[in-house]
Amino acid sequence: MQNFNENNNEKLYITEDKEHVNVLLVSLYPDNDLLSWCEDSLSELQLLAETSIGDDAVNSKFFKMTQCREKPDVATYLGYGKALEAGKLCNDNNISLVVVDGEMSPSQIRNLEKEIVGCFDDKEKAKVKVIDRTMLILDIFAKHAVTGEGKLQVEIAQLKYTAPRLTGRGIDLSRQGGTSGSIGSRGPGETKLETDRRHIQRRILALKNALSEMEKDRSTKRNKRIKSNVPLAVISGYTNAGKSTLLNYLTDANILAEDKLFATLDPTVRKLTLPSGRNVLLSDTVGFISRLPHGLVEAFKSTLDEVRFADIVLIVVDASDENAQEKTKVTENILSQLDAGDKPTVYVFNKCDRLEVVPASDVLKNHDTVCISAKTGAGVDNLLEIIDEILAKSKKQVKFLFPFDKHNAVNKLYENATVVSTEYIDSGVLVEAIVDDKCYGMYENYIFVD
């Protein structure tokens, strides 16, 4: 099982070489109308926990607890009575991990752990770890990051989440250093807790600098792609919707594709030839999930930024999922946060081989939609035709004639389009460029007709 981070002294949860880990999943809902939502969220939380635990999850037992209350208890998140109930459940079922479906403060985690351990028959040997949803997702990302960039992004997110949550453990993190003692330790007093926080901030700065160098390389490659005039199609969608399976089927990318949440994190780019003969670059993205930690979105910004430069976005939807519509909205919201909500979009209803009939959602009836099975290949030909049609409409090769006093407009055109050729003639600067609809509208007054 994955620990929180090798560079972090605080482990995510305790395994002690056990063959399995029994888990208690806890969720709150503010009113009875949201009980169904709460149960669905707990089911997703169990999938996250199974992904984090790994192969040993087969032997693990999962228990669920829900509570209807307007807002979490300030002290223990659950409230005293429910905390005791959770403690008794952990004691009776040898539960060593409690996962709360929300974000907890350090004091809430510490107090809930204390209340639960206090309910054990043998308090000395009782070892229960309480974590929240964000900590669990961060652990999965750490486990699945493969490339150097991915590992840096995950560690930055982990450290940002950890820094304000460092909690003292008696003398270990509260002792004063510098007020007395050996040579070299004199000076202003400073607790070990403060020292650890400063170390984390220095580590975050170093990681950001290293990531910045990688981002320069990514930016260079992106600029080369834009100048080559090869369009980019990005596969996005909720985690476990089948993005990697689709990329594998279309391009023989041979990347990991498992029926797990966040099976792959690092993006893969492959060339694909469409029915028209047009070449397109196809890239996948990290899967989205409800309440994706803000720190992860920020850390993976350079990777997710590929969506902003895409010519077309394929939103993959698990058609067999009862909550497909809600999960599609999560994807749309995150794309909007990335300033990619207005891109040409195709909604790809995947896993249709599991259903007899898949009607398009009324919410999406005005969008391009296609039903496929990335596993069997059914409907993929229709998807490629739709991509071909959208790309054919989205960009045009046009000649513009700019007067000599409009050099700023020429410079802007270079920034926003792919310039094929430039020629200086008596009446001005003749520029041939491949432009999208927005750019075409901006310079429509300068279109040159032979």
Buried (B, 14 or more C-beta within 10 A) or exposed (E): BBBBBEEBEBEBBBBEEBEBBBBBBBBBBEEEEEEEBBEBBBEBBBBBBBBBBEEBBEEBEBBBBBBEBEEBBEBBBBBEEBBBBBBEBBBEEEBBBBBBBBBBBEBBBBBBBBBBBEBBEEEEEBBBBBBBBBBBBBBBBBBBBEEEBBBBBBBBBBBBBBBEBBEBEEEEBEEEBBEEEEEEEEEEEBBBBBEBBEEBEEBBEEBEEBBEEBBEEBEEEBEEBBEEBBBBBBBBBBBBBBBBBBBBBBBEBEBBBEEBBBBBBBBBBBEBEBEEEBEBBBBBBBBBBBBBBBBBBEBBBBBBBBBEBBBBBBBBBBBBBEBBEEBBBBBBBBBEEBEBBEBBBBBBBBBBBEEEEBEBBEEBEEEBBBBBBBBEEEBBEEBBBBBBBBBEEBBEEBBBBBEEEBEEBBEBBEEBBBBEEBEEEEEBBBBBBBBBEEBBEBBEEBEBEE
